[in-house]
Amino acid sequence: MIAFEALFNISYGLYIVGSGDKNHGNGFISNTVFQVTAEPPRFAASCNKNNYTAGFISSTGFFSVSVLRQDASPDLFGRFGFRSGKDIDKLDGMQVKYGETGVPIILNDSIACMEFTVVQTVDVGTHWLFIGELLHAEVLDDTNVPMTYLYYRQMRKGVAPKNAPTYIDRSKLAPKPHTSVFKKYQCTACGYVYDEVIEEKKFPELPADWICPSCGSEKEDFVEIIT
Ligand SMILES: Cc1cc2nc3c(=O)[nH]c(=O)nc-3n(C[C@H](O)[C@H](O)[C@H](O)COP(=O)(O)O)c2cc1C
C-alpha cells in the first residue's frame, strides 16, 4: 500500500535552475536540487528529459541554481515552472547575470546563487539527474528566508506540473469530505485548484484583480470544476 499523502512530508526548497550562454539561455523551476557530497561539494538536480533546459545543461555542461525567497512572485512560477523555453524567451526582461562559465543566473527574487559544472549525468527514467560540482556560490540577500516546498503548497496553494519529479496525481490521494454547496475552480494555465471550502470565500466574491497564487494567471483564466 502506498499512501501518497506521506510523500508530502519530504522537505524540499524551490529554485530556478538555469543553463545556456549569453546568446541562448533558459531556466526552469525545480524543487529537486540537493547536496550529495561535502568534499568536493557536489549537488544533484533532477531535470525532466522533456525540459528545454535539459538540452542546454547537456550541451554546455554547466548549470546555475538560484534560491528563491519565500515571497517570490507567482509570475516567476508561471514563467519558469509552467511554461517552456520552447515557446517563450524566458530570460527576456529578467534580471540575469552571467557566471564564470557564462551560464545565465536568474536574480529575480533570489537570495543566493550557485554555479556548477556537470561531473556525471544519471539516467533515472523520465528525468536526468545532473550531478554538479560547485564552482561558485554567493549570498545575494541575507534579509529574506528561502521558500520551501511546504510553504509553496500550503501557504501559496501552489501545485507542480507533471514534469516535476515529485508530481502527485491528485486522484491517488484519499478523498476529503466536502459539501456540494461549495465549488472548486481550476486555473487553466497551471492546474491550481481554488477550493471555496478551504479558502472560506466564494470564488465570484474575489476581487477582479485577484490572480492565481500559483502562476499569476488572471481570475478569468479559472474554470469551475464540474464533478
Ligand atoms: C513547484 C514546481 C517544482 C518543479 N520541480 C521540477 C523539478 O524538480 N524537475 C523538473 O524537471 N521539473 C520541475 N518542475 C517543472 C518545470 O519547471 C517545468 O516543466 C518547466 O516548464 C520546464 O521548463 P523548460 O521546458 O523551459 O526547461 C517544477 C515545477 C514547479 C511549478
PDBQT file of the ligand as one rigid body, heavy atoms in Angstrom, charges set to zero:
ROOT
HETATM    1  C1  LIG A 301       6.884  23.795  -7.837  1.00  0.00    +0.000 C 
HETATM    2  C2  LIG A 301       7.499  23.197  -9.064  1.00  0.00    +0.000 A 
HETATM    3  C3  LIG A 301       8.543  22.292  -8.941  1.00  0.00    +0.000 A 
HETATM    4  C4  LIG A 301       9.122  21.716 -10.071  1.00  0.00    +0.000 A 
HETATM    5  N1  LIG A 301      10.184  20.863  -9.934  1.00  0.00    +0.000 NA
HETATM    6  C5  LIG A 301      10.762  20.331 -11.036  1.00  0.00    +0.000 A 
HETATM    7  C6  LIG A 301      11.914  19.516 -10.908  1.00  0.00    +0.000 A 
HETATM    8  O1  LIG A 301      12.463  19.325  -9.817  1.00  0.00    +0.000 OA
HETATM    9  N2  LIG A 301      12.411  18.947 -12.047  1.00  0.00    +0.000 N 
HETATM   10  C7  LIG A 301      11.851  19.161 -13.281  1.00  0.00    +0.000 A 
HETATM   11  O2  LIG A 301      12.352  18.626 -14.270  1.00  0.00    +0.000 OA
HETATM   12  N3  LIG A 301      10.772  19.961 -13.430  1.00  0.00    +0.000 NA
HETATM   13  C8  LIG A 301      10.225  20.564 -12.335  1.00  0.00    +0.000 A 
HETATM   14  N4  LIG A 301       9.165  21.389 -12.473  1.00  0.00    +0.000 N 
HETATM   15  C9  LIG A 301       8.565  21.567 -13.812  1.00  0.00    +0.000 C 
HETATM   16  C10 LIG A 301       9.364  22.532 -14.708  1.00  0.00    +0.000 C 
HETATM   17  O3  LIG A 301       9.679  23.728 -14.023  1.00  0.00    +0.000 OA
HETATM   18  C11 LIG A 301       8.505  22.869 -15.930  1.00  0.00    +0.000 C 
HETATM   19  O4  LIG A 301       8.192  21.683 -16.642  1.00  0.00    +0.000 OA
HETATM   20  C12 LIG A 301       9.101  23.908 -16.849  1.00  0.00    +0.000 C 
HETATM   21  O5  LIG A 301       8.088  24.427 -17.681  1.00  0.00    +0.000 OA
HETATM   22  C13 LIG A 301      10.233  23.377 -17.753  1.00  0.00    +0.000 C 
HETATM   23  O6  LIG A 301      10.734  24.491 -18.464  1.00  0.00    +0.000 OA
HETATM   24  P1  LIG A 301      11.665  24.365 -19.764  1.00  0.00    +0.000 P 
HETATM   25  O7  LIG A 301      10.973  23.459 -20.748  1.00  0.00    +0.000 OA
HETATM   26  O8  LIG A 301      11.730  25.795 -20.280  1.00  0.00    +0.000 OA
HETATM   27  O9  LIG A 301      13.004  23.855 -19.341  1.00  0.00    +0.000 OA
HETATM   28  C14 LIG A 301       8.620  22.036 -11.363  1.00  0.00    +0.000 A 
HETATM   29  C15 LIG A 301       7.584  22.980 -11.490  1.00  0.00    +0.000 A 
HETATM   30  C16 LIG A 301       7.040  23.560 -10.358  1.00  0.00    +0.000 A 
HETATM   31  C17 LIG A 301       5.941  24.585 -10.505  1.00  0.00    +0.000 C 
ENDROOT
TORSDOF 0
